[in-house]
Amino acid sequence: MLRYIINRIFLMFITLFLIITLTFFLMHAIPGGPFTSEKMLAPEIEAALNAKYHLNDPVWLQYLNYLKSVASFDLGPSFKYPGVRVNDMIADGLPVTLQIGALSLLMVVVVGVPMGIIAALKKGQWQDSLVMAFATIGIAIPSYVVATILLFVFALKLGWVPTFGLDEWRGYILPVFALSGFYLSYVARLTRSSMLDVLDQDFMKTAKAKGLSPYKILIHHGLRNALIPIVTVLGPVVANLLTGSFIIEQIFALPGIGRHFVLSISNRDYTTIMGITIFYACFLMLMIFIVDMLYLIIDPRIKLAGKKS
């Protein structure tokens, strides 16, 4: 078990190193530079900026310096905002992104999983058809389209919620619905298919033959086994939700990480693009690692296999 954890952590560092390397050289392969814009700077000013941020150094030297900086948990300065570090930008936007992401995750789990269970238990009935219709629409329509429709109907036309910002509790409603719609629909469909597969297993029939209550059969035997594929996808889902949707934050003018990322692309703020990409990669790998550890709790067979190995 300990060897498995050490190997996973080692592979995470290797993956992170490859992501940093790829991101760095892709940024430097883009034509132009971070100070290239429609409004051309004076050559003297651009030369001074390049010297200040060591952009005149050879690429291999810039790469080594960036690796040293990342190793010390410093993602570098922002090229767009003088005196602002990328770490500060992430720390500034992270609380907002985590709030929206946590509420969206709660909605995905609390609503999506029960919807899938109901659809499986009522297979072929109107409840199943209703849940599957909702899930299909939620998967088919992109989140930015959902956000635009919700904003137009409930904010502009009806005036029930604010159009932007999080100054009051109603400001969370539309971003959470728009961000969680796709993942809620996906989890509902996955829960349904997983539950249908578990309900046909022999151990479920044996539990019924023993006279166990339907609630105990569903929770202790059915749901626990059906959760394995759901937990598998929850790792990336949690990472996506808790790091925020870049487009959703931009549509609702939320000062989260996603908005910083979108603005950094249009501003050619290379260090911010690389920093947020690295942060997201770290968070995603951490969530996948936690999911793998949860397997040991959910499925005892995996724990037994780990002991034998």
Salt bridges, closest charged atoms under 4 A:
ASP57 OD2 - HIS54 ND1 3.72
ASP74 OD2 - ARG85 NH2 2.64
ASP92 OD2 - HIS260 NE2 3.86
ASP128 OD1 - ARG192 NE 2.73
GLU168 OE1 - ARG170 NE 2.96
ASP292 OD2 - ARG8 NH1 2.05
ASP299 OD1 - ARG301 NE 2.98
